[in-house]
């Protein structure tokens, strides 16, 4: 049941970055969501804030999922 709720939250937020989803799932009080979150956002390199410059593969500065710098 928890996995279903995690999957629903991730699917409902297709452009949310890893950090945003992590905070949403944590705030919802769900447990054991890290593996599903990691599988949903495999390109997350924790460079969401853009301080590392553009991604060498995509050319995007910040989050490769949302396409913007995340807090």
C-alpha positions as YAML, in Angstrom:
chain: A
units: angstrom
residues:
- id: 1
  name: UNK
  ca: [0.00, 0.00, 0.00]
- id: 2
  name: UNK
  ca: [2.85, 2.41, 0.82]
- id: 3
  name: UNK
  ca: [4.56, 1.67, -2.50]
- id: 4
  name: UNK
  ca: [1.32, 2.47, -4.31]
- id: 5
  name: UNK
  ca: [1.05, 5.87, -2.57]
- id: 6
  name: UNK
  ca: [4.73, 6.61, -3.32]
- id: 7
  name: UNK
  ca: [4.23, 5.70, -6.98]
- id: 8
  name: UNK
  ca: [1.12, 7.89, -7.15]
- id: 9
  name: UNK
  ca: [2.93, 10.92, -5.70]
- id: 10
  name: UNK
  ca: [5.88, 10.48, -8.07]
- id: 11
  name: UNK
  ca: [3.58, 10.02, -11.09]
- id: 12
  name: UNK
  ca: [1.53, 13.07, -10.13]
- id: 13
  name: UNK
  ca: [4.68, 15.22, -10.12]
- id: 14
  name: UNK
  ca: [6.57, 14.27, -13.30]
- id: 15
  name: UNK
  ca: [8.70, 17.43, -13.36]
- id: 16
  name: UNK
  ca: [9.50, 17.56, -9.63]
- id: 17
  name: UNK
  ca: [13.16, 17.15, -8.77]
- id: 18
  name: UNK
  ca: [14.48, 14.46, -6.44]
- id: 19
  name: UNK
  ca: [14.78, 16.85, -3.48]
- id: 20
  name: UNK
  ca: [11.23, 18.15, -3.92]
- id: 21
  name: UNK
  ca: [9.81, 14.63, -4.15]
- id: 22
  name: UNK
  ca: [11.90, 13.50, -1.18]
- id: 23
  name: UNK
  ca: [10.45, 16.31, 0.92]
- id: 24
  name: UNK
  ca: [6.91, 15.55, -0.26]
- id: 25
  name: UNK
  ca: [7.21, 11.85, 0.53]
- id: 26
  name: UNK
  ca: [8.85, 12.52, 3.87]
- id: 27
  name: UNK
  ca: [6.15, 15.05, 4.81]
- id: 28
  name: UNK
  ca: [3.49, 12.49, 3.91]
- id: 29
  name: UNK
  ca: [4.97, 10.19, 6.55]
- id: 30
  name: UNK
  ca: [5.71, 7.42, 4.08]
- id: 31
  name: UNK
  ca: [8.49, 4.91, 4.71]
- id: 32
  name: UNK
  ca: [10.86, 2.96, 2.47]
- id: 33
  name: UNK
  ca: [10.39, 5.28, -0.51]
- id: 34
  name: UNK
  ca: [14.07, 5.84, -1.29]
- id: 35
  name: UNK
  ca: [14.46, 2.92, -3.73]
- id: 36
  name: UNK
  ca: [11.38, 3.95, -5.72]
- id: 37
  name: UNK
  ca: [12.46, 7.58, -5.71]
- id: 38
  name: UNK
  ca: [15.98, 6.69, -6.86]
- id: 39
  name: UNK
  ca: [14.55, 4.57, -9.68]
- id: 40
  name: UNK
  ca: [12.24, 7.40, -10.73]
- id: 41
  name: UNK
  ca: [15.04, 10.00, -10.76]
- id: 42
  name: UNK
  ca: [18.16, 8.08, -11.87]
- id: 43
  name: UNK
  ca: [19.85, 11.19, -13.28]
- id: 44
  name: UNK
  ca: [19.82, 13.07, -10.00]
- id: 45
  name: UNK
  ca: [23.32, 14.19, -9.19]
- id: 46
  name: UNK
  ca: [22.42, 16.60, -6.41]
- id: 47
  name: UNK
  ca: [23.48, 19.54, -8.57]
- id: 48
  name: UNK
  ca: [19.98, 20.98, -8.40]
- id: 49
  name: UNK
  ca: [21.11, 24.41, -7.30]
- id: 50
  name: UNK
  ca: [23.12, 24.98, -10.49]
- id: 51
  name: UNK
  ca: [26.42, 25.69, -8.74]
- id: 52
  name: UNK
  ca: [28.13, 22.94, -10.74]
- id: 53
  name: UNK
  ca: [27.32, 24.56, -14.07]
- id: 54
  name: UNK
  ca: [25.53, 22.84, -16.94]
- id: 55
  name: UNK
  ca: [25.26, 19.07, -17.10]
- id: 56
  name: UNK
  ca: [27.81, 17.78, -19.61]
- id: 57
  name: UNK
  ca: [25.27, 15.44, -21.25]
- id: 58
  name: UNK
  ca: [22.15, 17.61, -21.35]
- id: 59
  name: UNK
  ca: [23.53, 21.15, -21.14]
- id: 60
  name: UNK
  ca: [20.91, 21.96, -18.50]
- id: 61
  name: UNK
  ca: [21.96, 23.99, -15.49]
- id: 62
  name: UNK
  ca: [20.30, 22.70, -12.35]
- id: 63
  name: UNK
  ca: [17.90, 19.79, -12.12]
- id: 64
  name: UNK
  ca: [17.86, 17.49, -15.16]
- id: 65
  name: UNK
  ca: [14.20, 16.65, -14.48]
- id: 66
  name: UNK
  ca: [12.63, 20.04, -13.81]
- id: 67
  name: UNK
  ca: [15.04, 21.93, -16.07]
- id: 68
  name: UNK
  ca: [15.58, 24.70, -13.53]
- id: 69
  name: UNK
  ca: [17.68, 25.45, -10.48]
- id: 70
  name: UNK
  ca: [16.07, 24.02, -7.39]
- id: 71
  name: UNK
  ca: [16.45, 25.33, -3.82]
...
